[in-house]
Amino acid sequence: MKTTTNTGTVPIFDIYTAAYLYMKGLSPAFVKRGTRVVFDFPGEDRTLDLVNDFNANPRIYLIDYVSALRTMRARMLAHR
């Protein structure tokens, strides 16, 4: 069974989770809602699995994660 939202995306409000998903190869759409930028990831099982993996405190390469975090922050600020 494939899990999706009504719009076919999974909104992520946390930059740290978004950076992890980005590091794992998923690209978000940046949507401005009021003064905030929301990361909309594809509404796929893989997205939800990776969110669960992130919440389980996985072992990751720190330099890769920090690089993804910096990239996401820069792109987020560019959309403000």
C-alpha positions as CSV (number, residue, x, y, z in Angstrom):
1,M,0.0,0.0,0.0
2,K,1.4,3.3,-1.0
3,T,0.9,6.2,1.5
4,T,0.5,9.7,0.1
5,T,-1.0,12.9,1.2
6,N,-3.8,14.8,-0.6
7,T,-1.4,16.8,-2.6
8,G,1.1,13.9,-3.2
9,T,3.7,15.5,-1.0
10,V,4.9,15.2,2.6
11,P,5.4,18.7,4.2
12,I,8.5,18.8,6.4
13,F,8.8,21.8,8.7
14,D,12.1,20.8,10.3
15,I,15.3,21.7,8.5
16,Y,17.3,18.9,10.2
17,T,14.9,16.2,8.9
18,A,14.8,17.9,5.5
19,A,18.6,17.9,5.4
20,Y,18.7,14.2,6.1
21,L,16.2,13.5,3.4
22,Y,18.1,15.6,1.0
23,M,21.3,13.8,1.9
24,K,19.6,10.5,1.1
25,G,18.8,11.8,-2.4
26,L,15.3,13.3,-2.1
27,S,14.8,16.8,-3.5
28,P,12.1,19.0,-1.9
29,A,10.0,21.8,-3.4
30,F,10.3,24.9,-1.3
31,V,6.9,26.4,-0.5
32,K,6.5,29.8,1.3
33,R,3.7,29.8,3.8
34,G,3.4,33.1,5.5
35,T,6.9,34.0,6.7
36,R,8.1,30.3,6.8
37,V,9.4,28.1,4.1
38,V,8.1,24.5,4.1
39,F,10.0,21.6,2.5
40,D,7.6,19.5,0.4
41,F,9.0,16.1,-0.3
42,P,7.5,13.5,-2.7
43,G,4.6,11.6,-1.0
44,E,6.2,8.2,-1.3
45,D,6.8,5.3,1.0
46,R,10.6,6.0,0.8
47,T,10.1,9.5,2.2
48,L,8.2,8.2,5.2
49,D,10.7,5.4,5.7
50,L,13.6,7.9,5.7
51,V,11.7,10.2,8.2
52,N,11.3,7.1,10.5
53,D,15.0,6.3,10.0
54,F,16.0,9.8,11.0
55,N,13.9,9.7,14.1
56,A,15.6,6.4,15.1
57,N,19.0,8.3,15.4
58,P,21.0,6.6,12.6
59,R,24.7,6.6,12.2
60,I,25.6,9.0,9.4
61,Y,28.7,10.7,8.0
62,L,28.8,14.1,9.8
63,I,30.5,16.0,7.0
64,D,27.9,14.8,4.5
65,Y,25.0,15.8,6.8
66,V,26.5,19.2,7.6
67,S,27.0,19.9,3.9
68,A,23.3,18.9,3.2
69,L,22.2,21.1,6.1
70,R,24.1,24.1,4.8
71,T,22.7,23.6,1.3
72,M,19.1,23.3,2.6
73,R,19.5,26.4,4.7
74,A,20.9,28.5,1.8
75,R,18.1,27.4,-0.5
76,M,15.5,28.1,2.2
77,L,16.9,31.6,2.8
78,A,16.8,32.2,-0.9
79,H,13.1,31.4,-1.0
80,R,12.2,33.8,1.8
